[in-house]
Amino acid sequence: MASPESNTASSPLVLAILDGVGLEGPTADNAVTSAAAPFLLGAIGGTVNGQPVVSLPIHAHGVAVGLPTDADMGNSEVGHNIMGAGRIFDQGAKQVEEAFRNGDIWGETWQMVMARQQRQIHFVGLLSDGNVHSHIRHLKALVTAAATAGAQKIVIHPLFDGRDVIDGTAEAYLADLEAFLADTASTHRCTAVVGSGGGRMIVTMDRYEADWTIVENGWKAHAQGSARPFPSAAAALAALRAEDAGVSDQYLPPFTVVDEAGVPVGAMHDNDAVVIFNFRGDRVVEIYRALTEEPFTAFARGPLPENLLVVGMTLYDGDMGIPAHFLVPPTRVTGTVSELLATAGIAQYAVAETQKFGHVTYFWNGNRSEKFNAQLETWEEIPSDNVSFDKLPKMKAKETGDAVVAAIESGKYPFIRCNFAGGDMVGHTGDIPASIIAVEAIDEALIRVNAAVKAARGTLLITADHGNCEVLIERDKNGAPLFDAHGVAVPKKSHTLSPVPFIAIDYSTRTITSGGVSDAGISNVAATILALLGQPIPADYRPALLSVS
């Protein structure tokens, strides 16, 4: 094993993950092909500065990343998990589906919830069938089970999507939920109501402590029942649309449903139970903390309801022990590429802005918050802007590129990984001009990173975790653009099923060629890293995408 002192990086390997940058043909809504991005587009086409490079399309969705079907979009968490693990394993959605099928979900934690059936049972999460953070069928199955077991009052606190599903559909999802709750209440002679809600990007679902006011909005709406009052969730949406006809579902302001006396119908009280039904953890860790942590200092929360039980769908953060109780146990991921490199004594550097920092660390490392070897690993977080990302669409591409260049020039790190967030985060706004700017900013950063890699006689790998900004208008089943009643194209703000690029640019004295891997996907990236660093590849890893000689 090499020691930190002897481990130099005269020929570093740099992995640049372009979050949300997929491959599709040129269209007016393809921010990748529409961008003035000569380096990236040339590399995708197989040439850099007139020289041939390896460029392959690879899979980043569906069964290739451990999701139930090929109709399931990839996402950043799954993408970094699979990329860092080098293998395909069941991901959150698939794990949950299996737990419902085999009955494991109704174990000890669910029985703890049902022990509170004489109190209120709350369900908090994303009202969506995008299958990225949650799925409506999971919520309905849990509610049905609770009502069947004798729960007296069930309260739903839905968060509206507009990112992983078509925007502007909150009313349809709410109507479906309300009809289901009415049927549940009638069938099981219980109370089943919507207690509060709001859009996911300003209510409850913050991540990486980027903006605790989002969580505070959720605390006030769900727990205190002190958000703006309305007689029903439908009335809330109608009023909010009337005030801002163009508001995206994901930015719907928080609201609380109250009765005729103005009393919240579903605020949280002593001895209640709360089930967070998102299976993906990054955007519900903070609301869990707000509902459980003592002392709590992120905002002026005030006292918690006494003996409040809060459980999650899955284990969201194993190192932090969040949540303490969960319905579906996680897949333990060991032997990730960074664990293997740390064991081999190879120094590593990881950098991303706040919105994606957890992806190049926690998710990349197999859902582990801590470093494998603090002496060998350096992590750098660049603070994201606290604005809607279409307002500052370059995000922190320049700063991320600067950090990578500095890491290369330091000569300390044989392996450097980074994430450029703009393709995903700006793509989620559905703003085509802003998304084009985001891609152009990434390209400018890549040009400088490539120059630094060349000067160090290293290797640059470029890939993505999933698609997004290459398709920014919704399509029908035949691929034709969708238009609303006013003839305006419907923005697509969700991830895609597109393949993603894998590009290898080598400036060393060795020869690299495509390995000819069939059904290549992002799960093959880890073995490729090991091969380029001269490390053995575990037998259970998917094969390397490159041949090295």
Disulfide bonds with the S-S distance in Angstrom:
none
